[in-house]
Amino acid sequence: MSAKKSVLIFIQNGLGGAERVQIEIAKLLLDDGWDVEFCTISFGGENRINKFYPSKVRQSEIIAKSQIGLLKNIYFKIKETRPNVVFASAMHLNQRILMLSPFFRGIRFVVRNENYLYTIPSLKRLTLALVYKKADVVISQTEEMEDELVSIGIKKNKIHTIYNLIDECTIRKKAGESSPFPIDDKVRYVAVGRFAYQKGFDILIDAYALVSKKIPNSELFLIGDTSHDNGRVFGLLKQMVEEYRLSEKVFFTGFKENPYPYVRNCTVFVLSSRYEGLPNALIEALFLGRPCAAISCIPIISRIISDGENGYLASPENSYELADAMLKASNLTEIKNTYKPGAKEEFVSLFNGMLE
């Protein structure tokens, strides 16, 4: 890269919150005159994420066939590109990239921590504690996440806590596409996420089994990639639906490039996760004006959702409370969005500060 302001972004081939935030940051940097390259790390399967990259970025891809091979390819990619800044936003990529950072003097390394450290095994937590000290900046999503990073020995002046962005224009445009639902009086619940244990869709189906008895004229839509973990979670969820005899009320849509018409036109958006970093799906549902029923799996959720104002909360792992929250939320019409996204200027200023 010959530009005066250049960033190489390592991004995993997925469409979760971490990847979407990286893409939004890239758009801000492009507008500020940065030269941007995305290097997609693929672990197999179709490359879906490159469809969402801004048109003005360069693209490359690394196919991860082995751990040693992945490290080697990342090393040569940084050596070939020689950017001003390397940026990653997934803990397993952060770990590998920061292990290589001592080989690249003059290049600054920025990592964004996409999840809470307590959610990962202790050995990996120890490894991150060691390698994160090599980062020039660690971006935290919440105050509690920052406290965790400090507790493992990361200096506070290295940590920047910035809430996730919302791409308001894109979301509004995509949400304006035609509704996937017919015009009727049904109560429709929607949840979005990959079919992983983390997302707690089993808790949600347990809760919906209770809800459907109180609101027979209701449906549940689960939107997301069903192939995660070789489809194991999907298989379990299908079995639960059959055992509850809810096959005509629970719908698995599979992956949707544009889930926003489902969210915009549902009655209630549901977050049933066991843990999150900062749930983009929830804050986007609030942005679209939808009441939410959410498990308060991390502290910030109880600051985003206010009972009776924009939704209702449930305790972790509690399907009974989630069912109650879903029932109450279905009676809300107008809601108040209390989430304040991170300022765009904060991200731009952070990256520009890497050049000083």
C-alpha positions in Angstrom: 0.0 0.0 0.0 1.5 3.3 -1.1 -1.2 5.6 0.5 -0.3 7.8 3.3 -3.1 6.4 5.4 -3.5 2.7 4.8 -5.2 -0.1 6.8 -5.2 -3.8 6.3 -8.4 -5.4 7.9 -8.4 -9.1 8.7 -12.0 -10.2 8.8 -13.5 -13.7 9.2 -15.9 -15.0 6.6 -19.1 -14.5 8.6 -21.9 -12.0 8.9 -22.0 -11.5 12.7 -21.8 -8.3 14.6 -18.0 -8.1 14.7 -17.8 -8.3 10.9 -20.5 -5.7 10.3 -18.9 -3.3 12.7 -15.5 -3.7 10.9 -17.3 -2.9 7.6 -18.9 0.2 9.1 -15.5 1.4 10.4 -14.0 0.8 7.0 -16.6 3.1 5.4 -15.7 5.8 7.8 -12.0 5.5 7.1 -12.6 5.5 3.3 -14.6 8.8 3.7 -11.6 10.2 5.7 -9.1 9.3 2.9 -7.8 6.0 4.0 -6.7 3.3 1.7 -8.5 0.1 2.8 -7.9 -3.6 2.1 -10.0 -6.4 3.5 -8.3 -9.8 3.8 -11.0 -12.4 4.4 -10.1 -15.4 6.5 -12.1 -18.3 5.3 -12.5 -21.6 7.1 -14.5 -23.2 4.3 -17.9 -22.6 2.8 -19.2 -19.8 0.5 -17.6 -16.4 0.8 -20.7 -14.4 1.7 -19.2 -11.4 3.4 -17.4 -9.9 0.4 -20.8 -8.9 -1.1 -21.0 -6.3 1.8 -17.6 -4.7 1.3 -17.6 -1.1 0.1 -16.8 -0.8 -3.6 -13.6 1.2 -3.1 -11.7 -1.4 -1.1 -9.2 -3.9 -2.2 -9.9 -7.5 -1.4 -7.8 -10.6 -0.8 -8.5 -14.0 0.9 -6.7 -16.5 3.0 -8.0 -20.1 3.1 -7.3 -21.4 6.6 -6.3 -25.1 6.0 -4.1 -25.4 9.1 -3.1 -23.3 12.1 0.5 -23.0 11.0 -0.5 -22.3 7.5 -2.9 -19.6 8.7 -0.1 -17.9 10.7 2.3 -18.1 7.8 -0.2 -16.6 5.3 -1.1 -13.8 7.7 2.6 -13.0 8.2 3.3 -12.8 4.4 0.1 -10.8 3.8 1.2 -8.1 6.3 4.8 -8.2 4.9 3.5 -7.8 1.3 1.0 -5.0 2.1 3.1 -3.0 4.7 0.0 -0.9 5.9 0.2 1.8 8.5 -2.4 -0.1 10.6 -3.5 -3.7 10.9 -7.0 -4.1 12.3 -8.9 -7.3 13.4 -12.0 -7.8 15.5 -12.3 -11.5 16.4 -10.5 -12.9 19.4 -9.0 -15.9 17.6 -7.7 -13.7 14.8 -6.5 -11.0 17.3 -4.5 -13.6 19.1 -2.7 -14.8 15.9 -2.1 -11.4 14.5 -0.7 -9.9 17.7 1.7 -12.9 18.0 3.2 -11.7 14.7 3.2 -8.0 15.6 6.8 -8.0 17.0 8.1 -8.8 13.4 6.6 -5.5 12.0 8.2 -2.4 13.4 6.5 0.8 12.3 3.1 -0.9 11.8 0.4 -0.2 14.4 -1.9 -3.0 15.5 -5.5 -2.3 16.5 -7.8 -5.1 17.8 -11.4 -4.9 18.7 -12.6 -7.4 21.4 -15.8 -8.8 20.2 -16.9 -10.8 23.2 -16.4 -11.1 27.0 -13.4 -13.0 28.2 -15.4 -15.1 30.7 -17.0 -16.8 27.7 -13.7 -18.5 26.6 -11.6 -21.2 28.1 -9.0 -20.2 30.7 -6.0 -21.1 28.6 -7.2 -18.9 25.7 -7.9 -16.1 28.2 -4.3 -16.4 29.5 -3.0 -16.3 25.9 -5.1 -13.2 25.1 -3.8 -11.5 28.3 -0.3 -12.0 27.0 -0.8 -11.0 23.4 -3.2 -8.1 23.9 -0.3 -6.3 25.7 1.4 -6.2 22.2 -1.5 -4.2 20.7 -1.3 -0.5 20.3 -5.0 -0.1 20.9 -7.7 -2.5 22.1 -11.3 -1.4 21.4 -13.8 -2.5 24.0 -17.5 -2.4 23.3 -18.8 -1.7 26.9 -17.6 -0.5 30.2 -17.8 -3.9 31.7 -15.7 -5.4 28.9 -13.1 -2.7 29.6 -13.0 -3.7 33.2 -12.4 -7.3 32.2 -9.5 -6.2 30.0 -8.0 -4.2 32.8 -8.3 -7.2 35.1 -6.1 -9.3 32.9 -3.3 -6.7 32.9 -4.1 -4.5 29.8 -3.2 -0.9 30.6 -6.2 1.4 30.7 -4.6 3.9 28.4 -4.5 1.3 25.6 -8.2 0.6 25.9 -10.8 2.6 24.0 -14.5 1.9 24.9 -16.7 2.8 21.9 -20.3 1.5 21.5 -21.2 -0.2 18.2 -22.2 1.9 15.2 -25.6 1.7 13.4 -25.6 2.1 9.7 -28.9 3.9 9.7 -29.2 4.6 6.0 -28.6 1.1 4.9 -30.8 -0.5 7.5 -33.6 1.9 6.8 -33.3 1.2 3.1 -33.2 -2.6 3.4 -36.0 -2.6 6.0 -38.2 -0.8 3.5 -38.4 -3.8 1.2 -41.7 -5.6 1.0 -42.8 -7.4 4.1 -42.4 -11.2 4.2 -45.6 -11.5 6.2 -49.2 -11.4 4.9 -51.5 -8.6 6.2 -53.4 -10.3 9.1 -53.8 -10.1 12.9 -51.1 -12.7 13.8 -48.6 -11.9 16.5 -45.1 -12.6 15.1 -41.9 -13.1 17.0 -38.6 -12.9 15.2 -35.0 -13.8 16.3 -31.9 -13.4 14.2 -28.5 -15.2 14.7 -26.4 -18.1 13.7 -27.7 -21.4 15.0 -25.2 -21.7 17.8 -25.5 -22.7 21.5 -24.6 -19.1 22.4 -27.8 -17.7 20.8 -30.0 -19.7 23.2 -32.6 -20.6 20.6 -33.4 -23.7 22.7 -34.4 -21.3 25.5 -36.5 -19.4 23.1 -38.4 -22.4 21.8 -39.1 -23.5 25.4 -40.5 -20.0 26.0 -42.5 -19.9 22.8 -44.1 -23.2 23.7 -45.6 -21.3 26.7 -46.4 -18.2 24.7 -48.3 -20.2 22.0 -50.7 -21.5 24.6 -51.6 -17.9 25.6 -51.5 -16.5 22.1 -52.6 -19.3 19.7 -52.6 -16.8 16.9 -48.9 -16.4 17.0 -45.8 -17.5 15.1 -42.0 -17.6 15.7 -39.4 -17.0 13.0 -35.8 -18.0 13.5 -33.5 -16.4 11.0 -29.9 -17.4 10.5 -27.3 -19.9 9.2 -28.4 -23.3 10.3 -25.1 -25.0 9.3 -23.1 -23.8 12.3 -21.4 -26.7 14.3 -22.3 -29.0 11.4 -26.0 -28.4 12.0 -26.0 -29.9 15.4 -27.9 -27.1 17.1 -30.4 -26.9 14.2 -31.1 -30.6 14.6 -31.8 -30.2 18.3 -34.1 -27.2 17.6 -36.1 -29.1 15.0 -36.5 -32.0 17.4 -37.8 -29.6 20.1 -40.3 -28.1 17.7 -41.6 -31.5 16.8 -41.9 -32.6 20.4 -43.8 -29.4 21.3 -46.0 -30.0 18.2 -45.2 -26.5 16.9 -44.2 -27.3 13.4 -46.9 -25.1 12.0 -46.0 -22.2 14.1 -42.2 -22.1 14.2 -40.4 -21.3 11.0 -36.6 -21.8 10.2 -35.9 -19.4 7.3 -32.3 -20.1 7.0 -29.7 -17.5 6.2 -31.1 -14.2 4.9 -28.8 -11.5 3.3 -31.5 -9.0 4.3 -33.3 -10.0 7.5 -34.5 -6.4 8.1 -38.0 -6.7 6.6 -38.6 -9.6 9.0 -37.5 -7.4 11.9 -39.3 -4.3 10.8 -42.6 -6.1 10.3 -42.6 -8.4 13.3 -44.6 -7.8 16.5 -41.7 -8.5 18.9 -38.0 -9.0 18.4 -36.5 -11.6 20.8 -32.9 -11.9 22.1 -32.4 -15.2 23.9 -28.6 -15.3 24.0 -26.6 -16.9 26.7 -23.9 -14.3 26.1 -23.1 -11.4 23.7 -20.5 -8.7 23.2 -22.9 -6.0 22.3 -25.9 -7.4 20.4 -26.2 -5.6 17.1 -29.4 -7.4 16.2 -31.1 -6.1 19.4 -30.0 -2.5 18.8 -31.0 -2.6 15.2 -34.5 -3.9 16.1 -34.9 -1.0 18.5 -33.7 1.4 15.8 -36.5 0.0 13.6 -39.0 0.7 16.3 -39.8 -2.9 17.4 -40.6 -3.9 21.0 -38.1 -6.4 22.3 -38.1 -9.3 24.7 -34.5 -9.9 25.8 -32.5 -12.0 28.2 -30.2 -9.8 30.2 -27.2 -11.9 29.5 -24.8 -9.0 29.8 -25.2 -5.8 31.9 -25.6 -3.3 29.0 -28.9 -5.0 27.9 -30.6 -3.8 31.1 -29.4 -0.3 30.2 -30.7 -0.6 26.6 -34.1 -2.2 27.4 -36.4 -0.5 29.9 -39.4 -2.6 31.0 -42.6 -1.1 29.6 -40.8 1.5 27.5 -39.2 -0.5 24.7 -39.6 -4.1 25.8 -39.2 -6.4 28.7 -36.3 -8.3 30.3 -35.8 -11.9 31.4 -33.1 -13.5 33.6 -30.4 -15.7 31.9 -31.5 -19.2 31.1 -35.0 -18.5 32.3 -37.6 -19.6 29.6 -40.5 -18.8 31.9 -39.4 -15.2 32.3 -38.6 -14.9 28.6 -42.1 -16.2 27.8 -43.6 -13.5 30.2 -41.4 -10.8 28.5 -42.6 -12.0 25.1 -46.3 -11.8 26.1 -45.9 -8.3 27.7 -43.9 -7.0 24.8 -46.6 -8.0 22.3 -48.8 -5.3 23.9 -46.4 -2.5 23.3 -47.1 -0.2 20.3 -44.8 2.8 20.5 -41.4 2.4 21.9 -38.5 4.6 23.1 -35.0 3.7 21.7 -32.5 4.4 24.5 -29.4 3.1 22.7 -26.9 5.7 21.8 -24.3 4.4 19.2 -20.7 5.2 19.3 -19.8 8.5 17.6 -18.3 8.1 14.1 -15.7 10.7 15.0 -14.4 8.5 17.8 -13.4 5.7 15.4 -11.9 8.0 12.8 -9.9 9.9 15.5 -8.6 6.6 17.0 -7.2 5.4 13.6 -5.8 8.8 12.7 -4.1 8.8 16.1 -2.2 5.7 15.0 -0.3 7.8 12.5 1.2 10.2 15.0 
